[in-house]
Amino acid sequence: MRTFAAYLEWDPDTQMYVGFVPGISGAHTQGKTLDELHKNLKEVLELCLEEYRASGEELPRFVGLQQIEVAG
């Protein structure tokens, strides 16, 4: 069992939650609710991990998030 960090946003244009797992190519999806987004992210992440295993590629290692302050 592995744990991954996901980045979640609210998209006002589509009125949906959007999420992605940093560093995992293709691990992004959306949902009408946070519960639906979580379910969809889990599903797409499982598919992405199958592809990584099949290709023999090493999984990227998540390091963290930083907040960057800028004027504006």
N, CA, C and O atoms as a MOPAC input file, in Angstrom:
PM7 MOZYME 1SCF
protein

 N      0.86400 1    -1.18100 1     0.00000 1
 C      0.00000 1     0.00000 1     0.00000 1
 C      0.90100 1     1.23200 1     0.00000 1
 O      1.84100 1     1.32400 1     0.79000 1
 N      0.60700 1     2.17700 1    -0.89300 1
 C      1.35500 1     3.43500 1    -0.98400 1
 C      0.39900 1     4.59500 1    -0.79500 1
 O     -0.79200 1     4.49100 1    -1.08700 1
 N      0.93000 1     5.69100 1    -0.30800 1
 C      0.14900 1     6.91300 1    -0.12500 1
 C      0.72600 1     7.99700 1    -1.02300 1
 O      1.94200 1     8.17500 1    -1.08800 1
 N     -0.14700 1     8.72100 1    -1.71200 1
 C      0.26700 1     9.78900 1    -2.60500 1
 C     -0.42500 1    11.08000 1    -2.19400 1
 O     -1.54600 1    11.05900 1    -1.68700 1
 N      0.24700 1    12.19600 1    -2.41600 1
 C     -0.35000 1    13.50600 1    -2.17000 1
 C     -1.04700 1    13.96300 1    -3.44400 1
 O     -0.51900 1    13.78000 1    -4.54100 1
 N     -2.20700 1    14.54600 1    -3.31000 1
 C     -2.95300 1    15.06800 1    -4.46200 1
 C     -3.18700 1    16.55900 1    -4.25600 1
 O     -3.41300 1    17.01600 1    -3.13500 1
 N     -3.13200 1    17.29200 1    -5.32600 1
 C     -3.40000 1    18.72300 1    -5.32100 1
 C     -4.82400 1    18.92700 1    -5.81900 1
 O     -5.18500 1    18.44700 1    -6.89400 1
 N     -5.63700 1    19.64200 1    -5.03700 1
 C     -7.06000 1    19.82600 1    -5.36100 1
 C     -7.36700 1    21.30100 1    -5.56400 1
 O     -6.86100 1    22.15900 1    -4.84200 1
 N     -8.19900 1    21.58200 1    -6.55500 1
 C     -8.63600 1    22.94500 1    -6.83500 1
 C    -10.12900 1    22.94600 1    -7.14800 1
 O    -10.70100 1    21.91700 1    -7.50800 1
 N    -10.74100 1    24.10400 1    -7.00800 1
 C    -12.11200 1    24.31300 1    -7.45700 1
 C    -12.02500 1    25.10800 1    -8.74700 1
 O    -11.37500 1    26.15300 1    -8.78200 1
 N    -12.66700 1    24.63500 1    -9.80900 1
 C    -12.67700 1    25.32900 1   -11.09100 1
 C    -14.01600 1    26.03300 1   -11.25700 1
 O    -15.03200 1    25.38100 1   -11.49800 1
 N    -14.03000 1    27.36300 1   -11.13100 1
 C    -15.30300 1    28.08600 1   -11.22800 1
 C    -15.92500 1    28.02300 1   -12.62300 1
 O    -17.13900 1    28.16800 1   -12.76500 1
 N    -15.10100 1    27.80800 1   -13.65400 1
 C    -15.64000 1    27.74300 1   -15.01200 1
 C    -16.48100 1    26.48000 1   -15.23000 1
 O    -17.55700 1    26.53600 1   -15.82500 1
 N    -15.97900 1    25.35200 1   -14.74400 1
 C    -16.70100 1    24.08200 1   -14.93500 1
 C    -17.57700 1    23.72700 1   -13.74000 1
 O    -18.39000 1    22.80600 1   -13.80600 1
 N    -17.40100 1    24.47500 1   -12.63300 1
 C    -18.12300 1    24.19000 1   -11.38900 1
 C    -17.81300 1    22.77400 1   -10.88600 1
 O    -18.68800 1    22.06700 1   -10.38700 1
 N    -16.53400 1    22.37900 1   -11.03500 1
 C    -16.11200 1    21.04200 1   -10.60300 1
 C    -14.80400 1    21.14600 1    -9.83900 1
 O    -14.04200 1    22.10000 1   -10.00000 1
 N    -14.56000 1    20.14200 1    -9.00200 1
 C    -13.27700 1    20.00900 1    -8.33700 1
 C    -12.32100 1    19.31200 1    -9.29700 1
 O    -12.70400 1    18.37900 1   -10.00200 1
 N    -11.08300 1    19.77100 1    -9.31700 1
 C    -10.05300 1    19.21800 1   -10.18200 1
 C     -8.91000 1    18.77800 1    -9.29000 1
 O     -8.54900 1    19.47800 1    -8.34400 1
 N     -8.33900 1    17.62200 1    -9.58900 1
 C     -7.22600 1    17.14100 1    -8.78100 1
 C     -6.17700 1    16.45700 1    -9.62800 1
 O     -6.47200 1    15.89200 1   -10.68100 1
 N     -4.93000 1    16.51900 1    -9.14500 1
 C     -3.85700 1    15.78800 1    -9.80000 1
 C     -2.83200 1    15.36200 1    -8.76900 1
 O     -2.70400 1    15.96500 1    -7.70300 1
 N     -2.11100 1    14.32000 1    -9.10700 1
 C     -1.03800 1    13.81100 1    -8.25200 1
 C      0.27600 1    14.28700 1    -8.86700 1
 O      0.65000 1    13.83300 1    -9.94800 1
 N      0.98400 1    15.19900 1    -8.18800 1
 C      2.22400 1    15.73300 1    -8.73500 1
 C      3.23600 1    14.62900 1    -9.04900 1
 O      3.44600 1    13.70600 1    -8.26200 1
 N      3.85200 1    14.75500 1   -10.21900 1
 C      4.89900 1    13.83400 1   -10.60600 1
 C      4.43500 1    12.57500 1   -11.30200 1
 O      5.25200 1    11.86800 1   -11.89100 1
 N      3.14700 1    12.27100 1   -11.25400 1
 C      2.63400 1    11.06300 1   -11.89800 1
 C      1.90700 1    11.48400 1   -13.17600 1
 O      0.78500 1    11.98900 1   -13.13100 1
 N      2.55600 1    11.27000 1   -14.29400 1
 C      1.99500 1    11.66300 1   -15.57900 1
 C      0.63600 1    10.98800 1   -15.80800 1
 O      0.50900 1     9.77000 1   -15.68500 1
 N     -0.36300 1    11.79100 1   -16.13900 1
 C     -1.69800 1    11.26700 1   -16.41800 1
 C     -2.60200 1    11.14600 1   -15.21300 1
 O     -3.78300 1    10.83300 1   -15.36600 1
 N     -2.08600 1    11.38400 1   -14.01700 1
 C     -2.89700 1    11.24200 1   -12.79600 1
 C     -3.61800 1    12.54700 1   -12.48200 1
 O     -3.25600 1    13.27400 1   -11.55700 1
 N     -4.64800 1    12.82200 1   -13.27700 1
 C     -5.46300 1    14.01100 1   -13.05700 1
 C     -6.89800 1    13.69000 1   -13.45200 1
 O     -7.14200 1    12.89000 1   -14.35600 1
 N     -7.83800 1    14.32200 1   -12.76600 1
 C     -9.25300 1    14.07400 1   -13.04800 1
 C    -10.08500 1    15.16800 1   -12.40200 1
 O     -9.54100 1    16.13100 1   -11.86200 1
 N    -11.38700 1    15.02300 1   -12.45600 1
 C    -12.29500 1    15.99000 1   -11.84700 1
 C    -13.50300 1    15.28000 1   -11.26500 1
 O    -13.73400 1    14.10000 1   -11.53000 1
 N    -14.27000 1    16.01000 1   -10.47000 1
 C    -15.47700 1    15.45100 1    -9.88000 1
 C    -16.40400 1    16.55700 1    -9.42300 1
 O    -15.96000 1    17.66900 1    -9.13800 1
 N    -17.69100 1    16.25500 1    -9.35400 1
 C    -18.68400 1    17.24000 1    -8.91200 1
 C    -18.60500 1    17.49000 1    -7.41000 1
 O    -18.93800 1    18.57700 1    -6.93600 1
 N    -18.16300 1    16.47700 1    -6.66200 1
 C    -18.00500 1    16.59500 1    -5.21000 1
 C    -16.58900 1    16.15800 1    -4.84100 1
 O    -15.89200 1    15.54100 1    -5.64700 1
 N    -16.17400 1    16.47800 1    -3.63400 1
 C    -14.85500 1    16.02800 1    -3.18400 1
 C    -14.80600 1    14.50700 1    -3.07900 1
 O    -13.77300 1    13.90100 1    -3.36000 1
 N    -15.90300 1    13.89400 1    -2.68000 1
 C    -15.94500 1    12.42500 1    -2.61800 1
 C    -15.78300 1    11.81000 1    -4.00800 1
 O    -15.04800 1    10.83800 1    -4.18300 1
 N    -16.47600 1    12.38300 1    -4.99100 1
 C    -16.36100 1    11.88000 1    -6.35400 1
 C    -14.94100 1    12.10000 1    -6.88300 1
 O    -14.38400 1    11.23100 1    -7.55300 1
 N    -14.36300 1    13.25600 1    -6.58100 1
 C    -12.98500 1    13.53400 1    -7.00700 1
 C    -12.02500 1    12.52400 1    -6.39500 1
 O    -11.14500 1    12.01200 1    -7.08700 1
 N    -12.18000 1    12.23200 1    -5.11900 1
 C    -11.31100 1    11.25500 1    -4.44400 1
 C    -11.41300 1     9.89200 1    -5.11500 1
 O    -10.39500 1     9.25200 1    -5.38000 1
 N    -12.61300 1     9.45300 1    -5.38500 1
 C    -12.84400 1     8.15500 1    -6.04900 1
 C    -12.18900 1     8.14300 1    -7.42900 1
 O    -11.51400 1     7.18100 1    -7.79700 1
 N    -12.39400 1     9.21700 1    -8.18500 1
 C    -11.82800 1     9.29800 1    -9.52800 1
 C    -10.30500 1     9.35100 1    -9.50500 1
 O     -9.65100 1     8.72900 1   -10.34200 1
 N     -9.73300 1    10.09400 1    -8.54800 1
 C     -8.27100 1    10.15800 1    -8.43800 1
 C     -7.68600 1     8.79300 1    -8.09500 1
 O     -6.66100 1     8.39400 1    -8.64800 1
 N     -8.33400 1     8.08900 1    -7.19300 1
 C     -7.85000 1     6.76000 1    -6.82400 1
 C     -7.85400 1     5.83700 1    -8.03800 1
 O     -6.89400 1     5.10400 1    -8.27700 1
 N     -8.93500 1     5.88000 1    -8.79600 1
 C     -9.07100 1     5.03000 1    -9.97500 1
 C     -7.99400 1     5.35200 1   -11.02500 1
 O     -7.34200 1     4.44700 1   -11.54400 1
 N     -7.81400 1     6.63400 1   -11.33100 1
 C     -6.83800 1     7.00900 1   -12.35400 1
 C     -5.41100 1     6.75200 1   -11.86700 1
 O     -4.54400 1     6.39800 1   -12.66600 1
 N     -5.16200 1     6.92200 1   -10.58600 1
 C     -3.83800 1     6.65700 1   -10.04200 1
 C     -3.49300 1     5.16900 1   -10.14200 1
 O     -2.36200 1     4.80900 1   -10.47000 1
 N     -4.46200 1     4.32000 1    -9.86100 1
 C     -4.23300 1     2.87300 1   -10.00000 1
 C     -3.87600 1     2.51100 1   -11.43700 1
 O     -2.99500 1     1.68200 1   -11.66900 1
 N     -4.55900 1     3.13000 1   -12.40500 1
 C     -4.25700 1     2.87300 1   -13.82000 1
 C     -2.85200 1     3.37200 1   -14.17900 1
 O     -2.10800 1     2.69100 1   -14.88300 1
 N     -2.50200 1     4.55100 1   -13.69600 1
 C     -1.16700 1     5.10600 1   -13.96900 1
 C     -0.07800 1     4.21500 1   -13.37000 1
 O      0.95500 1     3.99100 1   -14.00000 1
 N     -0.30300 1     3.70900 1   -12.16200 1
 C      0.69600 1     2.85800 1   -11.51400 1
 C      0.87000 1     1.54600 1   -12.27100 1
 O      1.98300 1     1.02600 1   -12.35500 1
 N     -0.21200 1     1.00500 1   -12.82300 1
 C     -0.11000 1    -0.19700 1   -13.65100 1
 C      0.80500 1     0.07100 1   -14.84700 1
 O      1.62400 1    -0.77200 1   -15.21000 1
 N      0.66000 1     1.24600 1   -15.45300 1
 C      1.49200 1     1.60400 1   -16.60400 1
 C      2.95500 1     1.74600 1   -16.20300 1
 O      3.84400 1     1.30600 1   -16.93200 1
 N      3.21100 1     2.35900 1   -15.04500 1
 C      4.59000 1     2.48200 1   -14.57000 1
 C      5.20900 1     1.10100 1   -14.35300 1
 O      6.34400 1     0.85100 1   -14.75900 1
 N      4.45300 1     0.20700 1   -13.71100 1
 C      4.96300 1    -1.15000 1   -13.46100 1
 C      5.26000 1    -1.86900 1   -14.76700 1
 O      6.30200 1    -2.51000 1   -14.90300 1
 N      4.34800 1    -1.76500 1   -15.73000 1
 C      4.52100 1    -2.43900 1   -17.01400 1
 C      5.72300 1    -1.89900 1   -17.78600 1
 O      6.39600 1    -2.64500 1   -18.49700 1
 N      5.99000 1    -0.60200 1   -17.64600 1
 C      7.09000 1     0.01100 1   -18.38900 1
 C      8.44100 1    -0.18500 1   -17.69800 1
 O      9.49000 1    -0.03300 1   -18.32400 1
 N      8.40900 1    -0.52000 1   -16.41500 1
 C      9.65200 1    -0.66300 1   -15.65900 1
 C     10.22700 1     0.66500 1   -15.19200 1
 O     11.29400 1     0.70600 1   -14.57900 1
 N      9.51600 1     1.75600 1   -15.48400 1
 C      9.97300 1     3.07700 1   -15.04300 1
 C      9.88600 1     3.19500 1   -13.52300 1
 O      9.00700 1     2.61600 1   -12.88600 1
 N     10.80600 1     3.94800 1   -12.97000 1
 C     10.78200 1     4.21800 1   -11.53200 1
 C      9.78500 1     5.34300 1   -11.25800 1
 O      9.71800 1     6.31700 1   -12.00700 1
 N      9.02100 1     5.20500 1   -10.19500 1
 C      8.06000 1     6.24200 1    -9.81500 1
 C      8.79200 1     7.48800 1    -9.33700 1
 O      9.78500 1     7.38900 1    -8.61600 1
 N      8.30500 1     8.66600 1    -9.73900 1
 C      8.88600 1     9.89500 1    -9.19600 1
 C      8.65100 1     9.95700 1    -7.69000 1
 O      7.67900 1     9.39500 1    -7.18500 1
 N      9.52100 1    10.62300 1    -6.99300 1
 C      9.39400 1    10.75700 1    -5.53500 1
 C      8.89700 1    12.15900 1    -5.21200 1
 O      9.56300 1    13.14900 1    -5.51600 1
 N      7.73200 1    12.23700 1    -4.59900 1
 C      7.15100 1    13.52500 1    -4.19900 1
 C      7.98000 1    14.11400 1    -3.07300 1
 O      8.25700 1    13.44100 1    -2.08000 1
 N      8.37700 1    15.37500 1    -3.22600 1
 C      9.20500 1    16.03500 1    -2.22800 1
 C      8.36300 1    16.93800 1    -1.34000 1
 O      8.54600 1    16.93900 1    -0.12200 1
 N      7.45100 1    17.70100 1    -1.91300 1
 C      6.60900 1    18.56300 1    -1.08700 1
 C      6.05500 1    19.73700 1    -1.87500 1
 O      6.29000 1    19.86400 1    -3.07700 1
 N      5.32400 1    20.58300 1    -1.18700 1
 C      4.75600 1    21.80400 1    -1.76300 1
 C      5.35800 1    23.00600 1    -1.04700 1
 O      5.67900 1    22.93800 1     0.13900 1
 N      5.50300 1    24.08200 1    -1.76500 1
 C      5.97000 1    25.32600 1    -1.16200 1
 C      4.99700 1    26.42900 1    -1.53400 1
 O      4.41700 1    26.42700 1    -2.62000 1
 N      4.82900 1    27.35900 1    -0.62700 1
 C      4.04900 1    28.54500 1    -0.93000 1
 C      5.02300 1    29.63800 1    -1.32700 1
 O      6.00400 1    29.88700 1    -0.62700 1
 N      4.75500 1    30.28900 1    -2.44800 1
 C      5.60000 1    31.34900 1    -2.95400 1
 C      4.81000 1    32.64600 1    -2.92200 1
 O      3.72600 1    32.72200 1    -3.49900 1
 N      5.33300 1    33.66100 1    -2.26000 1
 C      4.63700 1    34.91900 1    -2.12300 1
 C      5.13600 1    35.90700 1    -3.18400 1
 O      6.34000 1    36.10900 1    -3.33700 1
 N      4.19600 1    36.51700 1    -3.91100 1
 C      4.53200 1    37.53300 1    -4.89900 1
 C      3.56600 1    38.70600 1    -4.75200 1
 O      2.44600 1    38.54600 1    -4.26500 1
 N      4.00600 1    39.86500 1    -5.17400 1
 C      3.13600 1    41.03800 1    -5.12500 1
 C      2.03600 1    40.90400 1    -6.15600 1
 O      2.25500 1    40.34900 1    -7.23300 1
 N      0.87400 1    41.40000 1    -5.84000 1
 C     -0.18200 1    41.37800 1    -6.84300 1
 C     -1.45500 1    41.10700 1    -6.23000 1
 O     -2.47300 1    41.04800 1    -6.92100 1

